[in-house]
């Protein structure tokens, strides 16, 4: 899946999730928009680099 172009609204939403819920929620949001880096970052944020790398390979 190609990443979707992010609008200002999308970035504000991700920032709001980061500030209110935490990094995992922001990364989940960006991942749903097609940004695979967010999967890796989320895995690192949760302390599971190996799992994150495996998810990127799938």
C-alpha positions as CSV (number, residue, x, y, z in Angstrom):
1,X,0.0,0.0,0.0
2,X,1.4,3.4,-1.0
3,X,1.3,5.9,1.8
4,X,-1.4,8.5,1.7
5,X,-0.5,12.1,1.4
6,X,-0.8,13.6,4.9
7,X,-2.8,16.8,5.3
8,X,-2.4,19.4,8.0
9,X,-5.4,17.8,9.7
10,X,-3.7,14.4,9.7
11,X,-0.6,15.8,11.3
12,X,-2.6,17.6,13.9
13,X,-4.5,14.4,14.7
14,X,-1.2,12.4,15.0
15,X,0.2,15.1,17.3
16,X,-3.0,15.1,19.4
17,X,-2.8,11.3,19.8
18,X,0.9,11.5,20.7
19,X,0.2,14.1,23.4
20,X,-3.0,12.6,24.9
21,X,-2.7,8.9,24.4
22,X,1.0,8.2,23.7
23,X,3.4,7.3,20.9
24,X,1.8,4.0,20.1
25,X,-1.5,5.6,19.2
26,X,0.2,8.1,16.9
27,X,2.2,5.4,15.2
28,X,-0.9,3.3,14.8
29,X,-2.6,6.2,13.1
30,X,0.3,6.8,10.7
31,X,0.6,3.1,10.0
32,X,-3.0,3.0,9.0
33,X,-2.2,5.8,6.5
34,X,0.4,3.5,4.9
35,X,3.6,4.7,6.6
36,X,5.5,1.5,7.2
37,X,8.2,3.4,9.2
38,X,5.5,3.9,11.9
39,X,5.3,0.1,12.4
40,X,9.0,0.0,13.1
41,X,8.9,3.1,15.4
42,X,5.9,1.6,17.3
43,X,7.8,-1.6,17.9
44,X,10.8,0.3,19.2
45,X,8.5,2.5,21.4
46,X,7.1,-0.6,22.8
47,X,10.5,-2.1,23.3
48,X,10.3,-4.8,20.7
49,X,12.7,-4.1,17.9
50,X,12.8,-7.7,16.8
51,X,9.0,-7.8,16.5
52,X,9.0,-4.5,14.7
53,X,11.5,-5.8,12.1
54,X,9.5,-8.9,11.6
55,X,6.3,-6.9,11.0
56,X,8.1,-4.8,8.3
57,X,9.2,-8.0,6.5
58,X,5.6,-9.3,6.2
